[in-house]
Structures are given as structure tokens and as C-alpha cells.
Amino acid sequence: MFRKEVYVFDNDKPIKAVIRNYQEKDFAQLIRVQQECFPPPFPSELWWTEEQLKNHVNLFPEGALCVEIDGEIAGSMTGLRVNYSPGEPDHSWEQITDNGYIRNHQPEGNTLYVVDISVSPSYRKLGLGKWLMQSMYEVVIQLGMERLLGGGRMPHYHKYEDEMSAEDYLEKVVSGDIKDPVITFLLRCGRSPVKVAQNYLEDEDSRNYATLMEWKNPFRQ
């Protein structure tokens, strides 16, 4: 089981946080975090369900992480194992994650694929998303996988779609000419772009595009 204690900072004030595997007793709080992250008009049927969460902790508990502050869950990150080879055809989030149910989890898969990362808005200034990502890298190393992979939304792309392709937009973000709230965050976390994927997720702001971004296990090069 995974558990570590770290200090995060609210301005200059250190606050202790615990990153650990989530369990069935945490489901109500995990769903609350989703509700806070994705309030209406986001469709409530897309929040985590107990059935999905049960699959996460039963099929791949190592990939079910949460961060807790003063006994309250402030965020979570979930993954599954898949076999992935660079150059494969585009996939959608729904296909690769079994719509979040991860019944397609492959126990010997070479890649940890990110299903979701969520941090409650009231805790976002503490840098918890980056801590969750770093912790999932440690899971990749512990289990000897080749990489962490996942699709990152491109929520500012709609502002530029008349000027450039999604690939050109990504290039501008990587060069620092444009800042994208998701892709730039993932770059800060150590992820590198693999390719732009079409029709990844129904996401108007990203025009349904996403960027597949990976972190390679440095012990498996």
C-alpha cells in the first residue's frame, strides 16, 4: 500500500498532507471532490459512481490515490494498466479507460494510464495536483512499468482554432508562446507531449482534441 506524508505550502505556511491509496470508506468524499471540481451545468451522471470507485480499488488499488489534509480528502488521481506502443492509432478516453470503469485493466500492462486527476478548488493553491502526479510516477517505478501516459485537455484551443491547427497550438504552448491551463501544468509536472489526439473527449473548449503526454520511467530506458 502507498502512503507518504509531505508538507505543502499556503503562501509561506507549511501544511501537512497525506497521500495514500483511497478505500471504500472514502467514496463519499471522492464523489464530493468531483462535484466541487465539476459543478453544474456539468452533467452529474459523469461524476464518479460507487461502482466505478469499487472497480478502481478492487482491480488496481495501486493506481487509486488520494491526498488528505486534516482528515479531509482534497483531491484524487486514478490510473489503470494498459499495453501501449508509440504510433498506435488515436484512442478516446472512453475506449482506453472503459468509460472510467477500468474493466479492461491489464495487470501486466507496460503503461500506467491516467483515468482522472481532480483537486477540490479550495485546495488548488497548495500544489496538490503536482504531488499526486509525482506520487503516481513512484507507482510506475515501483511496479516496473515503462511510462505514465494520459490525455491532457487543451481548454484554450478554442480561442485559437481559426488561426492554427491543434498541432500548431501545442507547439506554441511547448515553446512558451501560449499558456494552456492543462498542458502547461502537465509540462510543469514533467510530462512530455507524444501526439495530438482527435475526438478524445467531448470537450467544447478543446474542440474535442487532447494531447497525449507521457512520463518515461528513467530506470527503464
C-alpha positions in Angstrom: 0.0 0.0 0.0 1.1 3.6 -0.8 1.3 6.2 2.0 3.5 9.2 2.4 3.4 12.5 4.3 4.6 15.7 2.8 4.4 19.4 3.6 2.6 21.7 1.2 2.5 25.5 1.4 -0.2 28.0 1.7 2.0 31.0 0.8 4.7 30.5 3.4 2.7 28.4 5.9 3.6 24.7 5.8 0.6 22.3 5.9 0.9 18.5 6.3 -0.7 16.4 3.6 -1.1 12.6 3.4 -1.0 10.9 0.0 -2.4 7.3 0.2 -4.5 4.7 -1.6 -8.1 5.5 -1.4 -10.5 2.9 0.0 -14.3 2.2 0.1 -14.7 4.4 3.2 -13.5 7.4 1.1 -16.1 7.1 -1.7 -18.5 9.8 -0.4 -15.7 12.3 -0.1 -14.2 11.3 -3.5 -17.6 12.0 -5.1 -17.8 15.3 -3.2 -14.5 16.3 -4.7 -15.8 15.6 -8.2 -18.9 17.6 -7.5 -16.8 20.6 -6.4 -14.5 20.2 -9.4 -17.3 19.8 -12.0 -20.3 21.7 -10.8 -23.5 22.2 -12.9 -24.0 22.6 -15.8 -21.5 19.7 -16.0 -23.7 16.6 -16.1 -23.9 14.9 -12.7 -24.0 11.4 -14.4 -20.4 11.9 -15.3 -19.2 12.2 -11.7 -17.7 9.1 -10.2 -20.1 6.4 -9.2 -19.6 3.9 -6.4 -19.5 1.1 -9.0 -16.6 2.8 -10.8 -14.8 3.5 -7.5 -15.2 -0.1 -6.4 -13.6 -1.2 -9.6 -10.7 1.1 -9.0 -9.9 -0.2 -5.5 -10.6 -3.9 -6.5 -8.9 -4.1 -9.9 -5.9 -1.8 -9.4 -5.7 -0.4 -5.9 -2.1 0.8 -6.5 -3.5 3.3 -9.1 -6.1 4.7 -6.8 -4.5 7.6 -4.9 -5.9 10.5 -2.8 -4.5 13.4 -0.9 -5.8 14.2 2.5 -5.5 17.3 4.7 -6.7 17.4 8.3 -8.7 14.2 7.6 -10.5 15.7 4.6 -9.9 14.4 1.0 -8.7 17.3 -1.1 -8.0 15.5 -4.4 -7.5 12.2 -6.1 -5.8 10.6 -9.0 -6.7 7.3 -10.7 -5.0 5.1 -13.2 -5.1 1.6 -14.8 -2.5 -0.5 -16.6 -2.6 -0.9 -20.4 -0.3 -2.1 -23.1 0.7 0.9 -25.2 3.1 1.2 -28.1 4.0 4.6 -29.6 2.5 5.1 -33.0 -0.8 3.4 -32.2 -4.0 4.8 -33.8 -5.8 7.5 -31.8 -8.0 6.3 -28.9 -10.7 8.1 -26.9 -10.8 8.5 -23.2 -13.9 6.3 -23.1 -12.2 3.5 -25.0 -8.9 3.4 -23.1 -10.4 3.7 -19.6 -13.6 1.7 -20.2 -15.5 4.9 -19.5 -13.9 5.1 -16.1 -14.9 1.6 -15.0 -11.4 0.1 -15.9 -12.7 -3.4 -16.5 -10.1 -3.5 -19.3 -7.2 -3.2 -16.8 -4.3 -5.3 -17.8 -2.3 -6.5 -14.7 0.9 -6.9 -16.8 0.4 -3.7 -18.9 3.5 -1.7 -19.7 1.9 1.7 -19.2 0.1 3.4 -16.3 -2.7 5.3 -18.0 -4.3 8.2 -16.2 -8.0 8.0 -15.8 -8.6 11.2 -13.8 -6.9 13.8 -11.6 -9.1 16.1 -9.5 -8.3 18.7 -6.8 -11.0 20.5 -5.0 -11.0 24.2 -5.9 -10.5 25.4 -2.3 -7.2 23.5 -2.2 -5.7 24.2 -5.6 -3.2 26.9 -4.5 -1.4 24.2 -2.5 0.1 22.4 -5.5 -1.6 19.1 -4.7 -2.0 18.1 -8.3 1.7 18.1 -8.8 2.2 16.0 -5.7 -0.4 13.4 -6.9 1.4 13.2 -10.3 4.8 12.7 -8.6 3.3 10.0 -6.4 1.9 8.2 -9.5 5.4 8.3 -11.1 6.6 6.5 -8.0 3.9 3.8 -8.6 5.3 3.4 -12.2 8.8 2.9 -10.8 7.7 0.5 -8.0 5.8 -1.7 -10.5 8.5 -1.6 -13.2 6.3 -0.1 -15.9 7.7 1.8 -18.9 5.7 5.0 -18.7 2.8 7.0 -17.3 0.6 8.2 -20.1 -2.7 10.2 -20.4 -4.6 12.7 -22.5 -4.5 16.3 -21.5 -7.3 18.6 -22.4 -6.4 21.8 -24.4 -9.0 24.1 -23.0 -7.7 27.3 -24.5 -7.5 25.9 -28.0 -11.0 27.3 -28.9 -9.5 30.8 -28.7 -7.0 30.0 -31.5 -8.8 27.4 -33.7 -9.3 30.0 -36.5 -5.6 30.8 -36.5 -3.9 27.4 -36.2 -4.2 23.7 -36.1 -4.3 21.8 -32.8 -0.8 20.6 -33.5 0.5 24.2 -34.1 -1.3 25.2 -30.9 0.5 22.5 -28.9 3.8 23.6 -30.5 3.1 27.2 -29.3 2.3 26.0 -25.8 5.5 24.0 -25.6 7.6 26.9 -26.9 6.0 29.1 -24.2 4.3 31.5 -26.6 0.8 30.4 -25.3 -0.1 29.2 -21.8 -2.7 26.5 -21.6 -4.0 25.7 -18.1 -3.8 21.9 -18.5 -1.0 21.3 -21.0 1.3 23.9 -19.2 0.5 22.2 -15.9 1.4 18.8 -17.2 4.7 20.2 -18.6 5.5 21.6 -15.2 4.8 18.1 -13.8 7.5 16.5 -16.0 5.2 15.2 -18.7 6.2 15.4 -22.4 3.9 15.5 -25.5 3.6 12.4 -27.6 0.9 13.5 -30.1 -2.4 15.3 -30.5 -5.4 13.0 -30.5 -8.7 13.9 -32.2 -12.1 13.1 -30.7 -10.6 12.2 -27.4 -13.3 13.6 -25.1 -16.5 15.6 -25.7 -15.0 18.9 -24.7 -16.1 22.1 -26.4 -13.3 24.3 -25.2 -10.7 21.8 -26.6 -12.7 21.2 -29.7 -12.6 17.5 -28.7 -8.8 17.4 -29.0 -6.3 16.3 -26.4 -2.6 15.9 -26.2 -1.3 12.5 -25.2 1.5 13.2 -22.7 3.9 10.8 -21.1 6.5 10.4 -18.4 9.1 7.7 -19.1 10.4 5.6 -16.2 14.1 6.7 -16.1 15.0 3.2 -14.8 13.6 1.5 -17.9 15.3 3.4 -20.7 
